[in-house]
Amino acid sequence: MEMQQLLSMGFSGELAAEALAATGGKSTLEATEWILSRRSSSPSPTAASPNPNAGANPNPNPSPPPFQPKLDRFFHFNSKPSSNNPSPPSPPPPPPPPRVEARPRDDGSPTPTPPDSKRPRLFLPQNPQPVVPRGAPERKGSPPHEPLAERMRPRTVDDVVGQDHLLGGSTLLRSAIAADRLPSIVLWGPPGTGKTSIAKAITNSSSRGSVYRFISLSAVTCGVKEVRDAVEEARKARVKSNRRTVLFVDEVHRFNKSQQDSFLPVIEDGSIVFMGATTENPSFHLITPLLSRCRVLTLNPLKPHHIVSLLKRAIGDLEKGLVRSVDMNVEAKEDAVEFLSNNCDGDARVALNALEISAITAAARVSKQQLKLKGVNESLDGNLSGDVENGIGPPVAIITLDDVKEALQCKHLAYDKAGDEHYNLISALHKSMRGSDANAAIYWLARMLEGGEQPLYIARRLIRFASEDVGLADPLALNQAVSCYQACHFIGMPECNVVLAQCVAYLALAPKSIAVYRAMGAAQKAVRESVGQNEGVPLHLRNAPTKLMKEIGYGKDYIYTPDNPQAAQSYLPPSLQGYKFLDWPSTNAHEQ
């Protein structure tokens, strides 16, 4: 091993053997120091050659021997000195001589710097490149650690899947791309539907590719300063090369009002083409002036057949697909692809990430023993083409349904506790109960609970529903809803899921009446609009706890109804006499 290391450093075999013999042959470090010290102490050829004038005037300023640093810092291994011949401690090294800089000659070319010593130079690579297996496909562009979902981004709008309503033949975006007149837009849709990909693909799909330059920012990590810098670069590029800049801002809803205001003047004067991406409803999270300057385009969740096409594209792409992730050919069973497409909830990123993890799991299963059983020679060193002459095929990682289930862990559910999906699902639950569809109501309840919704929030909504939609048709519904809330508070999840389901089913099957809901709305409208001028309470309805109040007339002529249930008495202000708020059959509770 020591001989090979010395030979690899450029020493001759004879010199290496002599050094190992002199130092005991157990330490490459000692042998190297012996060689270099021997060379530095040997006379130079000039000094050894006969010189008739040598005695007259030898070199008065002989150059000092070159500084020799400790060599152990050049080695990545630990060489222990021989116990029989321990090396004496080295004296502290003298300071290195000043480096002679290269000076230009008369013709302008630099004078080469003389070498510091005559010893062989040790060339250590600064950025060692990974060894590529023989026969493996050449890796271009993105680094090998880049996620599969990022590598498989569509390059042009023709590669985008599942958003035909935005990228069809006669749509706004297609027409704008054909005319090289891109408008400022806001892309709104769930995660993994292609917002960032569409923004990049639009820029790449221009009929004149050099017209637009693309700058991408994230509202999570940047602020107004980065936006101003990008705008300044855009203005310079417009003046210098007549190129417009597409400024893409991901998660734009995270900018506050003042930060969003910074886009208004530069969109208006045409300095940039603004493209924003958001998962939140722009009506609530983007300011109105910004929305008035942009077109809001809504992206839909991808359908299972769209996900299947993306997964098959990633499996079959030998340049950017799964082959890049595992250095091995990959196949996937149909049931695995189908399961993944049905359980990613329309999110292409979730599907591709799970597919990549599944491929890694499948590749790890192809062990050396399994490779031997398949007849693959270990000397191929990862050759993806196998040994065709001997009838040996390449190794293949096969993704199974179990691999996909392990990678996905659980079904991905699109749900956010404070965003659009939160309100969409509670609205679906409410409307299903109102329509007396207990099956749909229980389904939406399960969606909310599986998405992580707090059970007490659902129970509070059920209490509201019991009065708003069931009301007087079944007064016991309110008791059921309140009891449900208390039970959820007592036992919590997951046991309270059945309690919620029972209450949901009861309310869905109960008779419905919105008479109280409408009566309350009509009464509030009358108060807000001052119908009846919001008169004071009639005197006969006022309480008279003191003698003075009785003398003023409080409570005068009030008829105590239990004593005279048939007596007629008005309870509304004079201006609202005969006004009806509650549409419900009148009954006299005091009649026996």
C-alpha positions as CSV (number, residue, x, y, z in Angstrom):
1,M,0.0,0.0,0.0
2,E,2.9,2.4,0.9
3,M,4.6,1.7,-2.4
4,Q,1.4,2.4,-4.4
5,Q,0.9,5.7,-2.6
6,L,4.4,6.8,-3.3
7,L,4.1,5.8,-7.0
8,S,0.8,7.7,-7.3
9,M,2.6,10.8,-5.9
10,G,5.0,10.7,-8.9
11,F,8.1,9.2,-7.4
12,S,10.0,6.5,-9.3
13,G,9.8,2.9,-8.2
14,E,13.6,2.8,-7.4
15,L,13.4,6.0,-5.3
16,A,10.3,4.7,-3.5
17,A,11.8,1.4,-2.7
18,E,15.0,3.1,-1.3
19,A,12.9,5.4,0.9
20,L,10.8,2.6,2.3
21,A,13.9,0.5,3.0
22,A,15.5,3.5,4.8
23,T,12.5,4.3,7.0
24,G,11.3,0.7,7.8
25,G,8.6,0.5,5.1
26,K,5.7,1.1,7.5
27,S,4.9,4.8,7.0
28,T,4.3,6.6,3.7
29,L,4.7,9.9,5.5
30,E,8.2,9.1,6.8
31,A,9.2,7.8,3.4
32,T,8.0,11.0,1.6
33,E,9.8,13.2,4.1
34,W,13.0,11.1,3.6
35,I,12.8,11.6,-0.2
36,L,12.2,15.3,0.0
37,S,14.9,15.9,2.6
38,R,17.3,13.9,0.5
39,R,16.6,15.9,-2.6
40,S,16.9,19.3,-0.8
41,S,20.2,18.3,0.7
42,S,21.7,17.0,-2.6
43,P,23.9,19.5,-4.5
44,S,22.3,21.1,-7.6
45,P,23.7,20.2,-11.0
46,T,25.1,23.7,-11.4
47,A,27.1,23.4,-8.2
48,A,28.4,20.0,-9.1
49,S,29.6,20.9,-12.6
50,P,33.3,21.9,-12.9
51,N,33.7,25.7,-13.1
52,P,37.2,27.2,-13.7
53,N,36.1,30.4,-12.1
54,A,34.6,28.8,-9.1
55,G,37.5,29.6,-6.8
56,A,37.6,33.2,-7.9
57,N,34.1,34.3,-6.9
58,P,31.6,31.7,-5.8
59,N,28.0,32.8,-5.6
60,P,28.1,35.4,-2.8
61,N,24.3,35.2,-2.1
62,P,23.4,31.6,-2.2
63,S,19.6,31.0,-2.1
64,P,18.4,29.5,1.1
65,P,17.0,26.0,0.9
66,P,13.3,26.1,0.1
67,F,10.9,25.8,3.1
68,Q,9.5,22.3,3.5
69,P,6.2,22.3,5.4
70,K,5.0,19.3,7.4
71,L,3.5,16.8,5.1
72,D,0.9,15.2,7.4
73,R,-1.6,18.0,6.4
74,F,-1.5,16.7,2.8
75,F,-2.7,13.2,3.8
76,H,-6.2,12.0,4.6
77,F,-5.0,8.9,6.4
78,N,-3.4,8.4,9.8
79,S,0.1,6.9,9.5
80,K,1.6,5.8,12.7
81,P,5.4,6.0,13.0
82,S,7.2,2.8,13.6
83,S,7.9,1.9,17.3
84,N,11.4,0.7,16.4
85,N,12.4,3.9,14.7
86,P,10.5,6.8,16.3
87,S,10.9,10.1,14.5
88,P,12.3,13.0,16.6
89,P,10.1,16.0,17.1
90,S,10.4,18.4,14.2
91,P,11.7,21.9,15.0
92,P,9.3,24.8,14.3
93,P,9.4,25.7,10.6
94,P,11.0,29.0,9.6
95,P,8.7,31.6,8.0
96,P,8.1,31.1,4.3
97,P,10.0,33.3,1.9
98,P,8.1,36.1,0.2
99,R,6.3,35.0,-3.0
100,V,7.7,36.4,-6.2
101,E,4.8,37.8,-8.2
102,A,4.7,37.5,-12.0
103,R,5.7,40.8,-13.7
104,P,4.7,41.7,-17.2
105,R,7.4,41.6,-19.9
106,D,8.0,44.3,-22.4
107,D,5.6,42.6,-24.8
108,G,2.8,42.6,-22.2
109,S,2.9,38.8,-21.5
110,P,3.4,37.9,-17.8
111,T,6.7,36.5,-16.7
112,P,6.2,32.9,-15.3
113,T,6.7,32.6,-11.6
114,P,9.6,30.4,-10.7
115,P,8.7,27.1,-8.9
116,D,9.1,27.2,-5.1
117,S,11.0,23.9,-5.1
118,K,12.0,21.0,-7.3
119,R,9.8,18.5,-5.5
120,P,6.8,17.0,-7.3
121,R,3.6,19.0,-6.8
122,L,0.7,17.5,-5.1
123,F,-2.5,18.2,-7.0
124,L,-5.6,17.9,-4.7
125,P,-8.9,18.3,-6.5
126,Q,-11.0,21.3,-5.1
127,N,-14.4,19.9,-6.2
128,P,-14.1,16.2,-6.8
129,Q,-16.7,14.9,-9.3
130,P,-18.7,11.8,-8.5
131,V,-17.8,8.6,-10.4
132,V,-20.5,7.9,-13.0
133,P,-21.1,4.2,-13.5
134,R,-20.1,2.8,-16.9
135,G,-23.0,3.0,-19.3
136,A,-25.2,5.2,-17.1
137,P,-27.0,8.0,-19.0
138,E,-25.3,11.3,-19.0
139,R,-26.7,13.7,-16.4
140,K,-27.4,17.2,-17.8
141,G,-28.8,20.4,-16.3
142,S,-30.1,20.0,-12.8
143,P,-28.1,18.5,-9.9
144,P,-28.7,14.8,-9.0
145,H,-30.3,15.7,-5.6
146,E,-33.0,17.8,-7.2
147,P,-36.5,16.3,-6.3
148,L,-38.3,14.4,-9.0
149,A,-41.2,16.9,-8.9
150,E,-38.8,19.8,-9.7
151,R,-37.1,17.9,-12.5
152,M,-40.3,17.0,-14.2
153,R,-41.7,20.5,-14.4
154,P,-43.2,21.1,-17.9
155,R,-41.0,23.3,-20.1
156,T,-43.7,24.7,-22.3
157,V,-47.5,25.1,-22.1
158,D,-48.0,22.1,-24.4
159,D,-46.5,19.9,-21.6
160,V,-48.9,21.2,-18.9
161,V,-51.5,18.6,-17.9
162,G,-55.0,19.2,-16.5
163,Q,-55.6,22.9,-17.1
164,D,-57.1,22.9,-20.5
165,H,-59.6,25.6,-19.5
166,L,-56.7,28.0,-19.2
167,L,-54.4,26.7,-22.0
168,G,-56.8,25.6,-24.6
169,G,-56.7,26.7,-28.2
170,S,-58.6,30.0,-27.9
171,T,-58.0,30.9,-24.3
172,L,-56.6,34.2,-23.0
173,L,-53.2,32.7,-22.3
174,R,-52.8,31.0,-25.7
175,S,-53.7,34.2,-27.5
176,A,-51.4,36.3,-25.3
177,I,-48.5,33.8,-25.9
178,A,-49.1,33.9,-29.7
179,A,-49.1,37.7,-29.8
180,D,-46.1,38.0,-27.3
181,R,-48.3,40.3,-25.2
182,L,-48.4,38.6,-21.8
183,P,-50.8,40.2,-19.3
184,S,-50.3,40.5,-15.6
185,I,-52.1,37.6,-13.9
186,V,-52.7,35.9,-10.6
187,L,-52.8,32.1,-10.6
188,W,-55.1,30.8,-7.8
189,G,-55.4,27.1,-7.1
190,P,-54.6,24.3,-4.6
191,P,-51.0,23.1,-4.1
192,G,-49.5,20.9,-6.8
193,T,-51.8,22.0,-9.6
194,G,-49.1,23.8,-11.7
195,K,-49.1,27.5,-10.8
196,T,-45.3,27.9,-10.8
197,S,-45.0,25.5,-13.8
198,I,-47.5,27.5,-15.9
199,A,-45.8,30.8,-15.1
200,K,-42.4,29.4,-16.3
201,A,-43.9,27.6,-19.2
202,I,-45.6,30.7,-20.4
203,T,-42.3,32.5,-20.6
204,N,-40.6,29.6,-22.3
205,S,-43.4,29.2,-24.9
206,S,-43.1,32.7,-26.3
207,S,-42.7,32.7,-30.1
208,R,-39.6,34.8,-29.6
209,G,-37.9,33.3,-26.7
210,S,-35.5,36.2,-26.0
211,V,-38.3,38.7,-25.6
212,Y,-38.9,37.9,-21.9
213,R,-36.6,37.3,-19.0
214,F,-38.0,35.4,-16.0
215,I,-37.3,36.4,-12.3
216,S,-38.8,34.3,-9.5
217,L,-39.3,35.5,-6.0
218,S,-41.0,34.0,-3.0
219,A,-43.1,36.1,-0.6
220,V,-42.0,33.8,2.2
221,T,-38.3,34.8,2.0
222,C,-38.2,38.2,0.3
223,G,-39.6,41.7,0.9
224,V,-39.9,45.1,-0.7
225,K,-36.1,45.5,-1.1
226,E,-35.9,42.4,-3.3
227,V,-38.9,43.5,-5.3
228,R,-37.3,46.9,-5.9
229,D,-34.0,45.3,-7.0
230,A,-35.8,43.1,-9.4
231,V,-37.8,46.1,-10.8
232,E,-34.6,48.1,-11.2
233,E,-33.0,45.2,-13.1
234,A,-36.1,44.9,-15.3
235,R,-35.9,48.6,-16.2
236,K,-32.2,48.3,-17.1
237,A,-32.9,45.2,-19.3
238,R,-35.7,47.1,-21.0
239,V,-33.4,50.0,-21.9
240,K,-30.4,47.9,-22.8
241,S,-31.8,45.0,-24.8
242,N,-35.5,45.9,-25.2
243,R,-36.4,42.8,-23.2
244,R,-39.4,42.7,-20.8
245,T,-39.3,41.0,-17.4
246,V,-41.8,38.5,-16.0
247,L,-41.7,38.9,-12.3
248,F,-43.1,35.8,-10.7
249,V,-44.0,36.0,-6.9
250,D,-44.9,32.7,-5.3
251,E,-47.2,32.7,-2.2
252,V,-48.1,36.4,-3.0
253,H,-50.8,36.3,-0.4
254,R,-48.2,36.4,2.3
255,F,-47.3,40.0,1.4
256,N,-49.1,42.6,3.6
257,K,-51.0,45.6,2.1
258,S,-48.0,47.9,1.9
259,Q,-45.9,45.3,0.3
260,Q,-48.6,44.6,-2.3
261,D,-48.8,48.3,-2.9
262,S,-45.2,48.3,-4.2
263,F,-46.4,46.3,-7.3
264,L,-49.0,48.9,-8.4
265,P,-46.8,51.5,-10.1
266,V,-44.5,49.1,-11.9
267,I,-47.4,47.1,-13.3
268,E,-49.1,50.2,-14.4
269,D,-46.1,51.7,-16.3
270,G,-45.2,48.4,-17.9
271,S,-41.8,47.9,-16.2
272,I,-42.7,44.3,-15.4
273,V,-45.3,41.6,-16.3
274,F,-46.5,40.5,-12.9
275,M,-47.4,36.9,-12.2
276,G,-48.5,35.9,-8.8
277,A,-49.3,32.5,-7.4
278,T,-51.5,31.9,-4.3
279,T,-53.4,29.1,-2.6
280,E,-55.7,31.5,-0.8
281,N,-58.8,33.3,-2.1
282,P,-57.5,36.5,-3.7
283,S,-60.8,38.2,-2.7
284,F,-59.7,38.1,0.9
285,H,-55.9,38.1,0.7
286,L,-55.0,40.5,-2.2
287,I,-55.8,44.2,-2.2
288,T,-58.4,45.5,-4.6
289,P,-56.0,47.8,-6.6
290,L,-53.7,44.8,-7.4
291,L,-56.7,42.7,-8.5
292,S,-57.9,45.4,-10.8
293,R,-54.5,45.4,-12.6
294,C,-54.4,41.6,-13.0
295,R,-56.5,38.8,-14.3
296,V,-57.3,36.1,-11.8
297,L,-57.0,32.6,-13.3
298,T,-58.3,29.7,-11.3
299,L,-56.6,26.3,-11.5
300,N,-58.5,23.1,-10.8
301,P,-57.2,20.1,-8.8
302,L,-55.9,17.4,-11.2
303,K,-58.0,14.4,-12.0
304,P,-56.7,10.9,-11.4
305,H,-56.1,10.3,-15.2
306,H,-54.0,13.5,-15.2
307,I,-51.9,12.2,-12.3
308,V,-51.5,8.8,-14.1
309,S,-50.1,10.6,-17.2
310,L,-47.6,12.5,-15.1
311,L,-46.5,9.4,-13.2
312,K,-46.0,7.4,-16.4
313,R,-44.0,10.4,-17.9
314,A,-41.7,10.3,-14.9
315,I,-41.2,6.6,-15.1
316,G,-40.4,6.6,-18.8
317,D,-38.1,9.7,-18.9
318,L,-34.5,8.4,-18.9
319,E,-33.0,11.9,-18.6
320,K,-35.0,13.5,-15.9
321,G,-37.2,10.8,-14.5
322,L,-36.8,8.1,-11.9
323,V,-33.7,6.7,-13.4
324,R,-31.9,9.8,-12.2
325,S,-33.2,9.1,-8.6
326,V,-32.0,5.5,-8.2
327,D,-29.5,4.9,-11.0
328,M,-31.5,2.0,-12.1
329,N,-34.3,1.2,-14.6
330,V,-37.7,1.5,-12.9
331,E,-41.1,-0.1,-13.6
332,A,-44.4,0.4,-11.7
333,K,-47.3,-2.0,-11.5
334,E,-50.6,-0.6,-12.7
335,D,-52.3,-1.0,-9.3
336,A,-49.6,1.0,-7.7
337,V,-50.0,3.9,-10.2
338,E,-53.8,3.8,-9.8
339,F,-53.6,3.8,-6.0
340,L,-51.2,6.8,-6.0
341,S,-53.3,8.8,-8.5
342,N,-56.5,8.2,-6.4
343,N,-54.9,9.1,-3.1
344,C,-52.9,12.3,-3.8
345,D,-56.1,14.5,-3.8
346,G,-55.2,16.1,-7.1
347,D,-51.7,17.2,-6.0
348,A,-49.1,16.4,-8.6
349,R,-46.2,17.2,-6.2
350,V,-47.5,14.8,-3.6
351,A,-47.8,12.1,-6.3
352,L,-44.4,12.6,-7.8
353,N,-42.7,12.8,-4.4
354,A,-44.4,9.6,-3.2
355,L,-43.4,7.9,-6.5
356,E,-39.7,8.8,-6.0
357,I,-39.8,7.4,-2.4
358,S,-41.4,4.3,-3.7
359,A,-38.7,3.9,-6.4
360,I,-36.0,4.3,-3.7
361,T,-37.7,1.6,-1.6
362,A,-37.9,-0.7,-4.6
363,A,-34.3,-0.1,-5.6
364,A,-33.1,-0.9,-2.1
365,R,-34.9,-4.2,-2.4
366,V,-32.8,-5.2,-5.4
367,S,-29.9,-6.4,-3.3
368,K,-26.6,-7.9,-4.5
369,Q,-28.0,-11.4,-4.0
370,Q,-31.0,-10.6,-6.1
371,L,-28.8,-9.2,-8.8
372,K,-26.8,-12.4,-8.8
373,L,-30.0,-14.5,-9.1
374,K,-30.9,-12.4,-12.1
375,G,-27.5,-13.1,-13.7
376,V,-26.1,-9.6,-13.5
377,N,-22.4,-9.5,-13.2
378,E,-21.1,-7.3,-10.4
379,S,-18.3,-6.1,-12.6
380,L,-20.8,-4.1,-14.6
381,D,-20.5,-1.4,-11.9
382,G,-24.0,-0.1,-12.3
383,N,-24.1,-0.5,-16.1
384,L,-27.8,0.2,-16.9
385,S,-27.6,-1.6,-20.3
386,G,-26.5,-4.9,-18.8
387,D,-24.3,-7.5,-20.6
388,V,-26.2,-8.1,-23.9
389,E,-23.6,-10.4,-25.4
390,N,-24.0,-12.9,-22.5
391,G,-27.8,-12.5,-22.4
392,I,-27.7,-10.6,-19.1
393,G,-30.4,-7.9,-18.7
394,P,-30.1,-4.7,-16.6
395,P,-31.3,-4.5,-13.0
396,V,-34.9,-3.2,-12.7
397,A,-36.6,-1.8,-9.6
398,I,-40.3,-2.7,-9.7
399,I,-42.6,-0.4,-7.7
400,T,-45.4,-2.4,-6.0
401,L,-48.6,-1.3,-4.3
402,D,-47.0,-1.9,-0.9
403,D,-44.2,0.4,-1.8
404,V,-46.6,3.2,-2.7
405,K,-48.6,2.7,0.5
406,E,-45.5,2.9,2.5
407,A,-44.3,6.0,0.8
408,L,-47.7,7.8,1.0
409,Q,-48.3,6.6,4.6
410,C,-51.9,8.0,4.6
411,K,-54.2,9.6,2.0
412,H,-53.4,13.2,1.4
413,L,-56.4,15.4,2.2
414,A,-56.6,19.0,0.9
415,Y,-57.8,20.8,4.1
416,D,-56.8,24.0,5.8
417,K,-58.3,25.1,9.1
418,A,-58.5,28.7,8.2
419,G,-58.7,28.8,4.4
420,D,-61.2,28.2,1.6
421,E,-61.3,24.4,2.1
422,H,-62.3,24.8,5.7
423,Y,-65.3,26.9,4.8
424,N,-66.2,24.9,1.7
425,L,-66.5,21.7,3.8
426,I,-68.5,23.2,6.6
427,S,-70.8,24.7,4.0
428,A,-71.3,21.3,2.4
429,L,-72.1,19.8,5.8
430,H,-74.6,22.5,6.6
431,K,-76.4,22.3,3.2
432,S,-76.5,18.5,3.3
433,M,-78.3,18.6,6.6
434,R,-80.6,21.3,5.4
435,G,-81.5,19.1,2.4
436,S,-82.2,16.1,4.8
437,D,-79.4,14.0,3.2
438,A,-78.0,12.2,6.2
439,N,-75.5,10.2,4.0
440,A,-73.9,13.2,2.5
441,A,-73.9,15.0,5.8
442,I,-72.0,12.2,7.5
443,Y,-69.5,12.0,4.6
444,W,-68.7,15.7,4.9
445,L,-68.4,15.3,8.6
446,A,-65.8,12.5,8.1
447,R,-63.9,14.7,5.6
448,M,-63.6,17.4,8.2
449,L,-62.5,15.1,11.0
450,E,-60.0,13.3,8.8
451,G,-58.6,16.6,7.7
452,G,-57.9,17.5,11.4
453,E,-60.8,19.8,12.2
454,Q,-61.5,20.6,15.8
455,P,-64.7,18.7,16.9
456,L,-65.9,21.6,19.1
457,Y,-66.0,23.8,16.1
458,I,-68.3,21.4,14.3
459,A,-70.4,21.0,17.5
460,R,-70.9,24.8,17.7
461,R,-72.1,24.9,14.1
462,L,-74.6,22.1,14.8
463,I,-76.0,24.2,17.7
464,R,-76.5,27.0,15.2
465,F,-78.1,24.7,12.7
466,A,-80.5,23.3,15.3
467,S,-82.1,26.7,15.8
468,E,-81.7,28.1,12.3
469,D,-82.9,25.2,10.2
470,V,-84.8,22.9,12.5
471,G,-86.2,25.5,15.0
472,L,-89.8,25.2,16.1
473,A,-90.4,22.1,13.9
474,D,-88.5,20.0,16.5
475,P,-87.5,22.0,19.6
476,L,-85.6,19.0,21.0
477,A,-83.0,19.4,18.2
478,L,-81.4,22.2,20.2
479,N,-81.1,19.9,23.2
480,Q,-79.5,17.3,21.0
481,A,-76.9,19.8,19.7
482,V,-76.0,21.2,23.1
483,S,-75.6,17.7,24.5
484,C,-73.4,16.9,21.5
485,Y,-71.1,19.8,22.3
486,Q,-70.9,18.8,26.0
487,A,-70.1,15.2,25.1
488,C,-67.3,16.3,22.6
489,H,-65.9,18.5,25.3
490,F,-65.9,15.7,27.8
491,I,-64.4,12.9,25.8
492,G,-62.7,14.6,22.8
493,M,-61.4,12.8,19.7
494,P,-61.4,10.2,18.4
495,E,-64.3,8.9,20.6
496,C,-66.5,11.9,20.0
497,N,-66.7,11.2,16.2
498,V,-69.8,8.9,16.8
499,V,-71.4,11.6,19.0
500,L,-71.0,14.1,16.2
501,A,-72.3,11.6,13.6
502,Q,-75.4,10.9,15.7
503,C,-76.2,14.6,16.1
504,V,-75.6,15.2,12.4
505,A,-77.9,12.4,11.4
506,Y,-80.6,13.6,13.9
507,L,-80.6,17.1,12.5
508,A,-80.6,15.9,8.9
509,L,-83.6,13.7,9.5
510,A,-85.5,16.2,11.7
511,P,-88.4,18.3,10.3
512,K,-87.2,21.7,9.2
513,S,-88.5,25.2,9.9
514,I,-86.8,28.5,9.3
515,A,-89.6,30.6,10.7
516,V,-87.6,31.7,13.7
517,Y,-84.6,32.5,11.5
518,R,-86.7,34.6,9.2
519,A,-88.5,36.3,12.0
520,M,-85.2,37.4,13.6
521,G,-83.9,38.7,10.4
522,A,-87.0,40.7,9.7
523,A,-87.0,42.2,13.2
524,Q,-83.3,43.2,13.0
525,K,-84.0,44.8,9.6
526,A,-86.9,46.8,11.1
527,V,-84.6,48.0,13.9
528,R,-81.7,48.9,11.5
529,E,-84.0,50.8,9.2
530,S,-85.9,52.5,12.0
531,V,-89.2,51.1,11.0
532,G,-91.5,52.6,13.7
533,Q,-88.9,55.2,14.5
534,N,-87.6,52.9,17.2
535,E,-90.1,54.4,19.6
536,G,-89.8,54.0,23.4
537,V,-91.4,51.1,25.2
538,P,-95.2,51.8,25.8
539,L,-95.9,52.9,29.3
540,H,-98.1,49.9,30.2
541,L,-95.2,47.6,29.4
542,R,-92.7,49.3,31.6
543,N,-91.9,48.1,35.1
544,A,-92.7,50.4,38.1
545,P,-90.7,49.4,41.1
546,T,-91.0,52.9,42.8
547,K,-93.8,55.2,43.8
548,L,-92.5,58.0,41.6
549,M,-92.5,55.7,38.5
550,K,-96.1,54.6,39.2
551,E,-97.1,58.3,39.5
552,I,-95.5,59.0,36.1
553,G,-97.6,56.2,34.6
554,Y,-95.2,53.3,34.3
555,G,-97.2,50.0,34.2
556,K,-100.6,51.8,34.1
557,D,-103.4,49.8,32.5
558,Y,-101.2,46.6,32.1
559,I,-103.4,43.5,32.1
560,Y,-101.9,40.5,33.9
561,T,-102.5,37.8,31.3
562,P,-102.9,34.8,33.7
563,D,-105.8,36.5,35.4
564,N,-107.5,37.5,32.2
565,P,-106.2,35.5,29.3
566,Q,-108.9,36.7,26.9
567,A,-108.2,40.3,27.3
568,A,-106.8,42.1,24.3
569,Q,-103.5,44.0,24.9
570,S,-100.9,45.4,22.5
571,Y,-97.2,44.8,22.9
572,L,-95.7,46.5,19.9
573,P,-95.1,50.3,19.7
574,P,-98.0,52.2,18.2
575,S,-96.2,52.6,14.8
576,L,-95.7,48.8,14.5
577,Q,-99.2,47.8,15.5
578,G,-100.2,44.7,13.4
579,Y,-96.7,44.2,12.1
580,K,-95.9,40.4,11.8
581,F,-92.4,39.0,12.0
582,L,-93.0,35.3,12.9
583,D,-94.9,33.2,10.4
584,W,-96.2,30.5,12.6
585,P,-99.7,29.2,13.6
586,S,-100.8,31.2,16.6
587,T,-101.7,29.3,19.8
588,N,-102.8,30.5,23.2
589,A,-100.6,28.8,25.7
590,H,-102.9,29.8,28.5
591,E,-105.9,28.1,27.1
592,Q,-106.9,24.9,29.1
